Amino acid sequence: MVSRAAQMGQVVSVADGGATVITLADGKQVRVVARVAMKAGDSVPMIVETYQDGSIIAFVDEQAWRMR
């Protein structure tokens, strides 16, 4: 892992019981399965890990989401 950062994402779409598509600040889109209720247009706190090969892993910061 090269870096780990908090950033806000924008929910693009939510599938029933499936993946939620979120756009990150740099324009990349990620799919997540979150345990918190979201709807399209919501701003979501994310944790984004970047690796040496350029790949990323992003997940919803559920604690930050609940405290907002």
N, C-alpha and C positions, 0 to 999 in steps of 0.2 A: 504494500500500500504506500502510495506517494503522499496522499493527502486525505483528510476527512474534514468536511465542512458542513455547516448548517446553512441552508438557503430556503427560500420560499419557492414553491411550485404552484402551478395553476392547473386545476382539474379540467380536463378536456371532456371526458366521458366516464360514465359509471355503468358497468354491466351488472345485472342482478346476479349476486353470488359469484361474480367473476372478477376479472381484472379491471382496475381503474387506470385510465390513461392520464398521466400528469406531464405537463411541459415544465422543464426546469428553466432556470434563468438564462442559460446559454442556448436555449432553443431545442435541446435534445428532449425527446419524449421517452418516458419510461412507463412500464406497466407494473402496478403493484396490487397486491391483495391486502387491503387494510381492514382492520377490525373496528374502524370508526366510520360513522355515517358521513358521507360526503355527497356533494352534488356538483354538476358541471358549473364552472365559474368560481368555485371556492378557491381561496388561497390556502395552501397547505404547507406547514413547516416540514422540511425534508432534511435528512442526513445523506450526504453524497460522498462516497468513497471513490477515489481515483487511484488506479493501479498503474504500474510502470509500463504495461503494454498498451495503455490508453483506454482500457475498459473501465466502466464505472458500475458501481452498485449503489442504488438509491432506495431509500425506504422512508416511510412516513415517520416523523418524530411524534409518536402517539402521546407521549407525556406533554410536549409543548402544545399539541392540538387540544388536549383536554383542558389545559390551563389558560387558554386564550379567552 
